Amino acid sequence: MAGDSSFDVVSKVDRQEVDNALNQAAKEINQRYDFKGVGASIEWSGEGVLMRASTEERVKAVLDVFISKLARREISMKALKHEPPQASGKEFRITATIEEGIPQDVAKKLTALVRDRGPKSVRALIQGDELRVTSKSRDDLQDTIALLKGADVEVALQFVNYR
């Protein structure tokens, strides 16, 4: 395969930026007047993020604050998966996770898209939770990146290792 150019399609999130967004959200929740006396909090819980408040509306507001902090740090909302508020005793909780990696079904959909609508010289291979796209023509790779950016998938895509 000498002379081939390639790039990788990945779905990764900078954990430090997520941690910074969570810390900023916690600080704002502690300082805001509308969160006083409702037991609102946000914190890491293992690999996920746990949000708590005494009412369903307040826990949704905590989620909105967290989302705004993630958006300000340019973290895609496609990476954030959360469940609806659930009552737990006297409080409501939302558990959220930050998803990384491209699931197999999405990877298959992307390879089919490259095969069907991409330039003919381009090949896509699934490698674990990543996708490697190769071609002899760098212009075809640029066209493929544009095609994949326009694809409507439920994960945030980044294009790395372009060589």
N, C-alpha and C positions, 0 to 999 in steps of 0.2 A: 504494500500500500504506500510505497514511496511517492511523494508528491501530492498526497491527499491533504486537504485542509479539513479541520473539524471544529466543532464547538460542543459544549455540553449544555443541556437544558436541565436546570435544577430548581428545586423549591426549598430555599433555606431562609432562615430568619436569624438576625443577629440577636442572640440571647441577652447580650449586654444592653442593647437598646430597649428590649422588652423590659428588662429589670429597671432601667432608668425610667421608663414610662410608668411602670407600676409604682415606683417610689414617688414620682411626681404626683400621681393620682392619689396616693395615700396622704401625701402632704396637703394637697388641695382639699381632700375630704375632711381632714382634721381641722382645717382652718375655716371652711365655709360655714356660714350661719345656718343655712337650710339643712345641714347635716348634724347640727348640734342636738343631742338628746335622742337620736334615732338609732344609736348603736351601729352606725355605718362604718364598715372597714373593708379593706382589700389587702390580700396577702398571698404569698406563695403557699400552695398546699401540695407538696410533692412536685410533680411536673406541671401541675395545673395552677390556676389562679382562682382563689375563693373570695367571693364578694358577699358581704352580709349587711343586712339592715332590718329594722323592725317592721317595715311595711314593704309591700311589693313595689310601689312607686319609687321609694327611696333606693331600693337595690337596683332598679332599672336605671336610676340616675347615677349610681356608682358605676354601672357598666358604661353609661354614656361618657362619664368623665374619663374612664380608662380608654375607651375607643378614641376620644379626642386626643389623648396623650400619645397613643400609638400612631395616629394619623400625623400628628405634628412631627414625629420621629421617622416618618416615611416607611412605616411597616404596613404591608398590605392587609386589608381587612379579610381577604380570602384565607389568610393563615389563622385567623381567630375563629375558633368554634366554641359556641356556648349553648347551654340549654336554657329553657325558660325558667323563670323564678320558681323555686319550690319552697313550700312551708316546712320549717323544721323547728318544732317547738314554738317559741314565741318570736322567731325571726324567719326571714326569708333569705334564701341563698341562691346564688348563681355560680356554677362551676364552669370555668372556661379553660380551654387548652390552646396552645400554639402548635399548629400542625406543620410538620416539615416533611419533605420528600414527596415524590410524585407517586400516588397509588397506581397499582398495576392496571386497573381499568382505564384511568386517565392516560397512562403511558401508551396503552394500546390504541386509544382514540387519537392521540397525537401522532403515533407512527402511521396510522391509517390516513390521517390528514396529510402528512408529508408525502406518503406514497401516492395518494389520489390527486391532490391539488398542487403539490410542490413540483419544482423542476425535476426532470427525469433522471438527472445524474446524481441526485441526492439520496442517501441511504440513512435510515434512522434505526438505531439499535437500543433496546432496553437494557440498562446495566444497573440492576438493583432498583434503587429509587431515583435513578437519573436516566437521562436519555442522551445518547451520543449521536450526533448528526455529522456525516462525512460527505465530502464531494471533492472532485478535482478542481472545481471552479469556485473561487471565493465569492463571485457575484451571485451564484446560485445559493450559496450559504446565506448571503445577505437577504435574498428574496425569501428564503425559508424562515429566517428570523422575523421578517415582517409578517409572513403568513401566520407564524405561531403567536406573535404578539396580538394579532387580530382574532385569534381563536378564543371562543367563549368556554373556558374551563373553570372548574371550581377551585383551582389552586393558583397561587402566585408563581409566575415563572421568571427565572433569571437565566441569562445566557452567559456562561463563563468559559474559560480556557479556549478562547478563539485563537486558533493557530492555523 
